[in-house]
Structures are given as C-alpha cells and as structure tokens.
Amino acid sequence: MLDSKHTIVVTGGAGFIGSALVRHLVSETDARIVVVDKLTYAGSMANLDDVSDNSRFVFEKVDIADASEVFRVLAQYQPSGIFHLAAESHVDRSISGPAAFIETNILGTYVLLEETLKYWSRLPAERQDEFRFLHVSTDEVFGSLGSRGKFKETTAYDPSSPYSASKAASDHLVRAWNRTYELPVVVTNCSNNYGPYQYPEKLIPVVILSALRGDPIPVYGKGKNVRDWLFVDDHVRALVAVFERGKVGDTYNIGGNSEKKNIDVVRSICDLMDELVPAKKKYKKLISFVDDRPGHDYRYAIDAKKITSELEWSPQETFESGIRRTVQWYLDNKVWCEYVVSSNRQGST
C-alpha cells in the first residue's frame, strides 16, 4: 500500500485522467506525488487546484522527451514508482497532425523508459523489487470489433489511427523493456473515459457545451459507433489496484461495462439537459449528423474479467449515474471550461 514512505511520479498529471489520479492519490494515500507535465493544450494547472496547496504535492513542468530533465526528476525525488499517463490522445488531432503523437507517445515513452531504467538499475535490490512502472494505454490499439465479442488482454493489435498506432508502439516498447532489461512494468488498456475535467474536445463535453450554447451538436456518421464508457474515478481506482497488486509484466484491461452507441450517449445527455437546464426547445433538436471521420472504428468492448478476478476491482458507477455526475459538473464549472479553452487560444496554460 502507498504510504508516507513512498514517492510516486505521475506523468501527464495535469491532464484529464492524470489529474483525477493525482487528486485520488493525494486524498486517499499518504504518498508524496510528483506531477511531470509539459502543459500542452490538454493539461492545465487548473485541474490540480484542489491539491496544489498540499505539502505532499510537487509539480515539475517537464517534457518526458527531455532525457536530462526526466533523469533529474527521478534522481531528485527518488520515486518508488511511476504512473505513465503523458500522451497525445485525440484521434482527430492525430489525423490532421500525427507528428506530435509520434514525438510524445513513442519517442517520449522511449526516453522515459531509458531514464527510468538508468535510475532503477542504480537502486538497492530491495527498492528495485518494490519499484513499478505502470503504463496506461487504450483499447483503441486493438482496432475495431464487429457486433459481437470483446477485447481481451491477448487480443492481437490492429490500430486504425495515428493515435492508436502510436499508443500500440508505446505498449510494445514498455513490454520490451520488461523482457529485455527486466524493468518491472505493468500495462493497462482502458475503454473510453468520461467525467469531470475532460478537455472540451471529446464527445461528452462537446455535447454538453454545445447544448448550453444552443449550437448544433455534431455526431459522426449516424452515431452508430459503439464504445464502452468508463467513469474516470473508476479508472483511477483500477490503476491504483494494478500498481499495488498487479503482476509484473502483465496486462490488465479496464472497462466500464457500459456499451453505448454514440447517438444514445448524446440523447442521454440531451435528456439530462432538458431536466437540469430546460430550454424552449428540446436539446435533441440540436443534434446534427456530420461526415464520419477517416478510419472510424465501429465498436470497442472490453473484457475486464482478469482485473475483476485477480484484483477484485469493478466499476462503481453505472453509465446513468456517471453521466449525471458529469453533466452536473460541467454545469457547475463553466468558469473552468471558459478558462481552459481561452488558455489554449492564447497559447498558454
């Protein structure tokens, strides 16, 4: 268990999932938490306001592709583990500009592995045994499913986009550093996350904020693509379980047991908006179908039996409870939304 003896590095800790993890670690453990983030458009110190004054919280503005800075952080703080979440993650952005995804997700992961190996190899044997490198990945590396079946940990990789290809490459690198150099790694592949603090470019915040403005709500194709939706706090609990009790060298799939067509997700949000902020017209009237994106995977579904049976984890939120919490959070935090979007326009965070 993580206690006051431990220092944990979280890369990408100012992003959506990373900041949720950091808030959890600060509130639920006694460990010192060192966030490493270069603060791209999707990362913001505003995501960490709740913990920024805590004496066990440290922030380092560092690019994981900067080898000397990464090693400085490791040497200075002497962590007992790393949660690696730093990544470019938006499929549409990867299609229009793949270079950043190659640089961060592949090169950045390689640099982080190399500097971690250098640091880990110099630790005493007892601390080497305790150390963990948890690499957080996505179900998108598996490609697209038909109408039946689910992704298992043994499913062959078949990525469709520059984003998923770059994450697949990073997964392979992490596993190779375990097999070749015996670096104690664990890998997770999760389904679509949603919840508070998600940057307003992903489906659920786009729908909520478009509806609030009275703008058209864009839905790709006919909205029939299926995703398994995982509430971010459930994901965070799973990550901690894997870090603390997962088997070195293993992979764990993390899913929300909530398969939904995109159009059904959008309609659910519209129904909640009708209840919480009623307007003259029903919000569903704003739904606008747009051209599908290139290489759009039809369906993702996660088989999470392994993490449930081995680590006794299961999601606590249903989609219905999680989406209500999410919509309410965005309604209550319009200032955050305006701030992170305006900061991105200004080129700062």
Protein Blocks (a to p, Z undefined) as FASTA:
>chain_A
ZZfkbccddehklmmklmmmmmmmmmmmcbdcddddehiakbcfklmmmmmmpmkbccdd
ddfklmklmmmmmmmnopabdcdfbdcfbfklmmmmmmlmmmmmmmmmmmmmmmmmmmmm
mpcfklmmmpccdddddfklnopadfedcddfklccddfbfklmmmmmmmmmmmmmmmmn
opacddddddddedehiacfbfklmmmmmmmnopacddehjlpaccddddfklmmmmmmm
mmmmpcehiacdddehiacdfklmmmmmmmmmmmmmccfbdfklmpccddddehiafbdc
ddfklmmmmnopacfbdfklmmmmmmmmmmmmmmmmmmmmmmmmnopZZ
